[in-house]
Amino acid sequence: MGPHVSESALAGLVEDLAGEVITPGGPGYDEARALHNGMIDRRPSVIAQCATAADVSNAILFGRETELPIAVRGGGHSVAGTSMIDGALIVDLRRMHGVVVDPEDMTVRVEGGATMAHLDHACQPFHVATTGGRVSTTGVGGFTLGGGSGWLERKFGLASDNLLAADLITAEGRHVHTDAEENPELFWALHGGGGNFGVATSLTLRLHPLPRMSVAMLFFLPDDAPEVVRTFRDLGARAPDAMGGGAIYLPAPPEPFVPEELVGRLVCGALFTHAGPVAELREFAAPLFALKPVVEVVTDIPYMDLQSMLDDPPGLRNYWSAEYLRDFPDEAVDVFCDRGARIPASTATQHVLFLMGGAVAAGPSRYPQPWRTAPWAVHPFATWEDPAYDEQAKQWVRDVRADVRPWALDATYLNFIGAEGEQRIVSSFGEENYRRLAAVKADYDPDNVFRYNQNIAPAG
C-alpha cells in the first residue's frame, strides 16, 4: 500500500463501494492494471472497480482524503497509459457498461465504462448507429469527450457532435448534469476537452438510421502503392459523405481472406466504407479495382462487424501520433509512400491516411476542435512485441510526423497522440479556446485532480 492509506481507510472504501476494491498482491491485481498498450506497466495503490455513480463519487472522495493521485480508466486505450498511474487511486469504470437504446427518440444512453462493442451490439438490432471508434475495445467515454473520429464521421459528424447530454462526477464528488441548456459552458468544453472536468458516468448520444453498411478492402503490393494512394486520394476528394475510408500500409494480417504467401509481408491497402449497399461501393471504387489488387474483400457487413474488423490484440507495445493535413498533393503522396515502404520490420505497425471532410469539416466550428477542417489525416500507428524495437518504432513515428509537417495544421486530434507536450495540446484546441477551456477547468476542477490526460491547466 502507498504511504497514505491506512487499513481502516481502505476498509471504509470497501464498505462504501457496491463494486470491488483491488490492491497490490490481491487477487486480480495484475489483470486489473493491464492496459491496451503493453509498454505501460504501472502499479497503482488502489483500483476502485466502480459499479455505480455513487461508487465513483466515493472513490474520488477517498482518493482526495488519502491524498492519492487519481486516474480514471474507461477503455484503457490512451497510448500514453494515462488511465494507470504508479501509487494512484484508479477510478475503474469497466463494470459500468450499460447501454440503453431508445429507437423512438433516436438516442442512446451509455454508461461511462462501456466500449464500442457494448454500444454497437446494443444498436445493431435496431439498424441505428452513431459515430464510433474504429476498434471495438475502445471506451466510448474517452473517445467521445476527446472528439471521436470514426468511419461514419463524414456522414454523421464526430462522436462529440452527437453528444446530447452527459452526467459527470466532479473532483468534489458532486454529480453534475450538462447539455446544451444546462451548464452550457461545460457542455461546450466536453467537445474535445476530454476527461479534464470530471468523470463521465453516463453519456446520451444521438442515433442515426443505418440500414446498410458495406466495405471494400483492397491490398496491393508496395510497388504499386504511389498509384494506389493517388487514386484513393482523388476518389476520396469527390466521395459522397456516406463514404469513409483510408489508405494504409501494413503487414498483411493472418486473416482467412489473405493468401498464405502474403501473410506478414508489407502491403498497401485502400479501404472504403459505405453507409449503403455494396453495389454502389463497387461502382464508386472501380478505379481502384482497375489497379489489380492482390486481395479484395468487398461485402455488405453489419456495422458492429466492421467495427471489430481491424482490432489489434491487447498487450502489444504501442506508440502513435497524427498530423492533420490542409492538403495532400502528389509530393505528399510520395513522402507518405516512402515512409510506408520503410515500416520497421518485425512489427505490426500501420501507416494510415484517413479521409476526413464531409460532416466533420462542415460541422459545428464553435467547438474547440480546429483540426476538424482538415481533409486528410496521417496516423502513424506503431505496434510491436519485442522491446528491442522500442527506439526504432518510436523514431519511425517521429519521422512520419516530420515528413508531413509541410502540409500539416498546427492542430491535431488529441485521442490519436500520446504525451507530446503542453504546446501540442494548446495548439490543438487553439489558444483562445484553450483559455476558455482553462476557465471551465478552474470552475469544475480548480486543483487539477483530473490531470492524467491531455491536460488543461486550470486558469489562474
Helices and strands as residue ranges (DSSP letters): H 7-16, E 20-22, H 29-33, E 46-49, H 53-65, E 70-73, E 89-92, E 99-102, E 107-111, H 116-123, G 124-126, E 128-129, H 140-145, H 153-156, G 159-162, E 163-169, E 175-179, H 184-189, G 194-196, E 199-206, E 208-209, E 214-220, G 222-224, H 225-237, E 243-251, G 260-262, E 266-274, H 278-284, H 286-289, E 295-300, H 303-307, E 317-320, E 323-325, H 330-340, E 350-355, H 359-362, G 370-373, E 376-384, G 387-389, H 390-404, G 405-407, G 414-416, H 422-429, H 431-444
